[in-house]
């Protein structure tokens, strides 16, 4: 509770019971708005928690917040969902009884998030052992699984729960969560086959299409675009995929007016995924089996009835699969220890729904809310009456029973409507939604809270359609459209289709559709009857437990933070019954506090909030003055005592400390003198053999040298510097130098890649051929060899085709000199595994097989001339090839390594002879000059002039 009136004026009161104008709905909303504007989303009505969805992260759900509320009195801290959870947990542990927390509110108000926060609180704050962490994790992880299969996007909420969920969390006698159990209510199966404009199907369909791997989608026969599946506009995924395929089945009418399926593509996929025969499934979707006493008759269906059968099958498959999933989760949460346990139940149920068009689902949901509101009022009145009787206070809140009376009347009316609906579904003869409405007018037309267009007065008649009826709930009037009531209540799956599903080979479907069902000839109960029975079971569970309540409110329709829509919130306050609950609380004494907290007596009861606030404010004002005076006197006394103790302690400590420092200094000087003497003696005897006189000095010198050497070790093989050692360490220093050199060599060798090794091997061959023989060799050492100087794309495809049987090892551009006239020609020299080719564009001008290669000649000068000498005995060759190559060292080396003949290269000086044709030779003269040039001289020789080498 806020400590000052100014704070209360700004943020409102944290308990509506403390409002002066508690009967004013405007004051109620004003207090709610004040707190919401300050990001205070929680407010109490006694022990009931009102929660307003903030649509933003407020940072109030941290572990430190959980620890803050753990084990604290309910009203000691500001309202919070953790306070509700902690109070239920502590009451369960201390009184060893069962509790439940009822969370209600309309779609998008934050019910599911509130239940998640409670689960997280228990997971963090409850005592835990390693063996029980699995149960805790499974409880937490069950939420996203159930949300995927049971939640969908609606007009009001992107993650709306389309089923009711009651979860029991089981605790042992130590308060440790040991297991759990989940019950689901009224999964909205009709959403599988139909969604309103702007809404979507269940999340799992979109998650499968968007998140499934390509292989999984291909196996399921699906494509990633969800718009391809009409219901949306291995295994569990196989069943989900089969539902998608069902939606794409189209029916056409034949000449007899019967349904046919022209495209059986989807049928084959469904049959594969569900493990049934395609033709059996096809017949079951287009025919109906009618059983007489002694025989069975197969009747064809119209396209409309076939579409109904298809949708009924999709709903049945999805609904039963959801039930199977809940059962599987329960089997993983079950605790096999049968010792006594207590439980806390979480009921996350659909809130009261009022849409522009309300159907069968809203009728069931609002019936459920009527029952829960009735339970809330009964339990609240009962708890209030019991406490006043225990305290001996007279209390008669008769004027606040009106809401309970309305709930009782509405419950009676709901039961009557469901009974009439069931009668219409099973009676012989044609039954329609209109005949159902007429029966309602006949049976319950006189009820005060029931209206139709026919029964309504002149003013309200225009607002009720011909196919609609209106009920007056505790939260206000709701108009329901009867279209689809009978079909949704029947939810009938033809026996022919049920036979197909019961005989499925799919492991999950076998558990969902038992063969034993086929033996039961009785009509299955309607959806309304099933829901009414399950609701009765739920109420029996809740009545046996101690309740806590959370009412969730949606502040605006657009899910925007910091926006408070008064009209929308007023509507929710009304149908959640918050004003009635507040009136019940204020019918007696609104504020109670035990005498231990107020003058150490039993409870004090205060009727009016103004009295409480005045008392609290007066106490706060006086308390600070009294406490300040007492604190001042007491602190002064404590400080004087502490000062005297500290002063005496400081004097004693200083005396001892000075003595200790003096003794330490004397010891240090004595030690220093001894060390200096030892080192002087060691220096004098440093050249003698190791003895006690020089041992420490030599150890110091050795250590100092090693430490200095660490920072002066050569970094590579070319670094020849080495730290000069003292005389006594000369041998050791030499050994260390050799070890260092070996290590550098080893590191260098290990760093050589295979490619570089191959290049170095080529360089070795180049050295053997040209070292000290040809000018320019030294400069070529730093130039790396290439794998080839011609890309394969630069070689004519025709040439590649001609030499396709041989792998190209090397290629380089060259200039060829004609043997007659020495004209220059641009050529490519291509080396393969077997031969050398001189290529001109798309032609092979000369092929020289390595076996016929007699030798290779180059000059000793810097020119790039090389001559390939061929065998003169082979008439196929045109003569020796005279070439000029920019990369002569590289080309000759590659050729030598491919030919694999010894002494094949000749480095000539002056001139060389080359073979032109039988009996005819040519001459190449090598000379030096100021510039490079190649020309034919007047003697008919080819003269090659190179630049003079600098001496």
Secondary structure as UniProt FT lines:
FT   HELIX           5..11
FT   HELIX           16..18
FT   TURN            22..23
FT   HELIX           25..37
FT   TURN            38..39
FT   STRAND          42..45
FT   TURN            46..47
FT   STRAND          48..53
FT   HELIX           63..69
FT   TURN            70..71
FT   TURN            74..76
FT   HELIX           81..95
FT   STRAND          99..104
FT   TURN            107..108
FT   HELIX           111..125
FT   HELIX           130..132
FT   HELIX           133..150
FT   STRAND          151..152
FT   TURN            158..159
FT   STRAND          160..161
FT   STRAND          164..171
FT   TURN            173..174
FT   STRAND          177..185
FT   HELIX           189..192
FT   TURN            197..198
FT   HELIX           203..211
FT   HELIX           214..220
FT   HELIX           226..228
FT   TURN            230..232
FT   HELIX           236..247
FT   STRAND          252..253
FT   TURN            255..256
FT   STRAND          259..260
FT   HELIX           265..274
FT   HELIX           278..286
FT   STRAND          287..291
FT   STRAND          296..300
FT   HELIX           303..333
FT   STRAND          342..348
FT   HELIX           360..391
FT   HELIX           398..400
FT   HELIX           402..426
FT   HELIX           433..444
FT   TURN            445..446
FT   TURN            448..449
FT   STRAND          450..452
FT   TURN            453..455
FT   HELIX           458..461
FT   TURN            462..463
FT   TURN            466..467
FT   STRAND          468..473
FT   TURN            474..475
FT   STRAND          476..481
FT   TURN            483..484
FT   HELIX           485..490
FT   HELIX           495..502
FT   HELIX           507..512
FT   HELIX           515..519
FT   HELIX           527..543
FT   STRAND          546..554
FT   TURN            557..558
FT   TURN            561..562
FT   HELIX           566..575
FT   TURN            576..577
FT   HELIX           578..586
FT   STRAND          591..594
FT   TURN            595..600
FT   STRAND          603..606
FT   HELIX           609..684
FT   TURN            685..687
FT   TURN            692..694
FT   HELIX           695..710
FT   TURN            717..718
FT   HELIX           727..729
FT   HELIX           730..750
FT   HELIX           754..770
FT   TURN            771..773
FT   TURN            775..776
FT   HELIX           777..780
FT   TURN            781..782
FT   HELIX           792..794
FT   HELIX           797..802
FT   TURN            803..805
FT   STRAND          808..817
FT   TURN            819..821
FT   STRAND          824..832
FT   STRAND          835..840
FT   TURN            841..842
FT   STRAND          843..849
FT   HELIX           850..852
FT   STRAND          853..859
FT   STRAND          865..870
FT   TURN            872..873
FT   TURN            875..876
FT   STRAND          881..884
FT   TURN            886..887
FT   HELIX           888..899
FT   TURN            902..903
FT   STRAND          905..908
FT   STRAND          911..917
FT   TURN            918..919
FT   STRAND          920..929
FT   STRAND          933..936
FT   TURN            938..939
FT   STRAND          942..947
//
